[in-house]
Structure formats: C-alpha cells, structure tokens
Amino acid sequence: MATEKNSGNVSDFEVDSHDRYYQSKVSSLRMVEGVRVGLTALALLMGLTILGVSGNSINAYNNTRVSSDFLSLALWPNDFNLQPTVALVVGSTIVLLTNIISLVFSKVRVLRNRTMVHTSLTFAAPLVGLVAALIAMVFFYAINASNTSDTLLSWTCRWKSIPMTQQPQWGTLCRESWAGVYLSILLIPVEAAVLGVAGYQLKAERHIAAYGQARKGSPVLEN
C-alpha cells in the first residue's frame, strides 16, 4: 500500500506554475513516458512483423510438404527441423502480447489509475519481452547451427536461385526467413531500451511523488 501511495502516473501529478523545479520534472517525466510508449509501439510492430513472416514460412511448408509415402519428388527433405522458426513465432507472440498489454495500460485512463498494476506492467512487460526475444534467438541459432538436418532458412536459401511460379517460392521464403532473424536480433536492443526507459520512469515518478508530498508538508517548500 505504501508503494501505491508514493508512486503515481504522469497524468496524476498536478503542476504548480509557481514551482519551476516541480514543473520541469513533470514535463521531463511526460517526455520520458512518450519515449517509452514510442519504443513499446516499435517493439510491438517488430514482433508483429516477425510473427507474420515466420508464420507465413511455416504455412508455406505445411501446404507444400508431401508425405514420404508418395512416389513424387518431395519439395522438402525428410530430415527437416522447423523448431528454429517455431521459436521465432513463439518469441514474437510473447513480445506482441506483452507490448499490447503495456500500451493498453498506458493509454486507457481507467487502467492507468490502477497504480500498482500499471507500475508493475511498465517494468515487467519489457522485461518479459526481452527475455522472450533472447531465448528465441539463442534457441534459433543453437538449432540452426546443426549440420545434421536442414531448417527453413538453410533449405529455402539453398534453392533460392530456382524460380518458382507457385508455393514454395524459395527466394521469397529465404528473404522472409532472414527478415525474421534480423528483426529478432534488432528487437533485443529495442526491448532493452524500453526496459531502461521504464526503469528511469519509475525512479522519476517516485522522486516527483516524494517531492510533492514533502512540498505539501513543508511551509518552506510551499513558499
């Protein structure tokens, strides 16, 4: 309960025009929150794009793979590993959900007023997103480095020079696979930046809240 009373959201602070220090701190805090929301939206869009390209690659594989019982020429090898791409799908889904929740609690006033929940999500959402992105990339490279079986990335890029008029279009799938990998790599510093800004915002909110409480209780500060 003490944390809930001493910390607040940017919109909860009343700016006293006669206190320039308090006013400048609240103004800076609003700017910091704007940066955090902007980075969170960027991470959300990156997660959505990773999910889109990786999911499309898996869908193309599922639609064009042929059972080994058929005598026709198979487009995909029997010893094939989808796990690296699945890891990107799972990681990007977690990133997408956590950032959506974070943005909703940042923009909907009814939810923002639930201070404890909003404060926790401000820090927890980017932390979960960062961990999910890191695990997805470690898992991806650990399996993709194997020489015993092909993955979507290795197989599609091996045959990308062969033109295809219908699925699977190797060149397109190769580019989509690489796009998912590169965006996943870039997502890590973005989530780390959101986490850093969120930590700074929480610290600044507590400082302003404490200063405001001290102001109200001190005749010297009030003058």
N, C-alpha and C positions, 0 to 999 in steps of 0.2 A: 504493500500500500504506500510505503514511503516513496518508492521509485515513481509510482503513478502520480503522486502529488508534486514531486520535484522536477519532473520532466514533462515536456509538452511538445505539441506540434508547432510548426511555424505559424500557422493561422491563429493559434491560441494566444500568441503574445501581442499585447497591446503596446503600440509605440507611443511613447511620451515625447512630444515635439520639443520639450524643454530639456530632455536628456539626450544629448548628441551621441554619447557613448552607447547608450541602450539602443538608440535608433540605428546607429551604424551596424551594431552587432546583429540586430534583427534583419536588416537589409542584406547583410552578408549571408546570414543563415538562409534566407529565401533564395539567394543566388546559388548557394551550395545545394539546396534541395532541388532546384531546377536542373543543375548539372547531374545530380543522382538520377532524377527521373528521366533525363535525356539519355544517359548511359544505359539505364534499365530498358528503355524502349529500344535502343540499339541492340542490346543483348537479346531481347525478345525477337526482333526481326532476324537476327543472325540464327537463332535457334530454330525459327520457323523455316528459314531457307535450308538449313542443314537437314531438317526433318523432311522437307519437300524433295530435295534431290536424292537423299538416301532412300527414302520411301519409294520414290519412283524407280530407282535402280532395282530394289528388291521386287517391286511389282513386275518389272520387265523380265526379271529372271523367272518368277513364278509363272508368268504367262507363256514363256517360250521353252522352258525345260521339258525334256522328253524322258520318259521312263526308260531305264536300261533294257526293258523287255522288248522295246520296239527295235526293228531292224534298220530304221532310217538313221541317217547321220545325226548324231546329237550335237546341239549347239554349245552345250556346256559339258565340262568334264564330270566324270562320276565322283572323283575325289575333289569336292568343292566345298569351300568354307565361307558361309555367309556371316559368321559371327562378327568380324570387324565392322561391317556395315550395320548390322543389328545393334552393335554397341553405340554407333553414332546416332541411330534412331532413338534408342533408349535415353542416351545422354541429352540429346536435343529436346526430347519430350519433357524431361525433368526441368531443364533450363526454361523451356517455354512456359510451363505451368507455374513455376516459382516466380517468374518475372511478371506474368499476368496477375497473379495474386498480389504481388508487391505494388503494381501500378494501380490496381483497383483500390487497395487500402490507402494509397497516396492521394487519389483523386476523389473518392466518394466520402463526403463530409461525415456521414453517419458512422462509417468505419474508421475514419481518421480520429474521431472523438473517443474511440476505444483505445486510450493511450497505451496501455500495456501491450495490447495485441499489435498495434501499429509500430510501436518502438521495437518490439521483438522481431517483427517481419522485416523492418527496414534493414536490420543486420543479418537475420537468418536467411532471407531469400537469396542474396548474392553469395553467401557462404555455401549454401546448398548447390547453387548453380555452378560455382567454381569447382567444388568437389566433383560434381557430376561431369563437368567438362574434362577435368583432369583424368578421372577414371576411364572415361570413354576413349580418350586419346592414348593412354597407356595400354588399355586393352586392345585398341585398334592396331598399334604398332607392334605389340607383342605377338599377336597372331599373324599379322600381315608379313612379318619378317620370316615366317616359316617357309622352308623350301620343299616341304612335303606335299602341300596342297595349294591350289590356286584360290584366290579371292576375287570378288567382283572387280576390284581395282586392277589386280595383276592380269586377269584374264581379258577384260574388256580393252585395256590399253595395249595388250599384246596384239590384238586383232583390229585396232582402230583404223588402220590403213585400208581395210577391206570395206568397200561401200555396201551399205545395206539399205534397201528401199522400205523395209518394214522392221518391226522389232525382232531381235535386239539390234539396235543401231549402235555398233561398238564405239564409234567415235563420240557420239553423244553421251553414252553411258560412262565412257572413260572421263570425259570432261566433268560430268556430274559428280563422279566419284572423287575426282581431285578437288572440285569446288567444295564438297562436303568436308574433306580433310583440311583444306586451307582455312575455311571458315571456322572449323572446330579449333584449330590452332590459334586463330585470332580471337576467338571467343574467350580464351583463358585470360589474357591481359585485360579484356573488357570487363569480365566478371570481377577480376582482381581490383580494377579501378573502381567499380561500383561498391565493392566491399570497403575499400579505403575511404571513399567519399562518405559512405554510410556511417562508418566509424567516426569520422570527423564531425558529421552532422549530429550524431548522438551526443558527442562531447560538447559541441557548441550549444545544443538545446539545454543540456544540464547547466552549463555555465550561465546562460541567459536567464533560465528559470531561477537559479540560485541568486543571481544578481537582482532580479525582480523582487524576490522575497525579502532580500536584505534591504532593498530600497524602501519597501513598504514599512519595514520595521525600524528604519533609522531616520530620525529627523534631519540629520546632516545630509544624507543622500537625497532625501526628499526635497531639500532646498537646493 
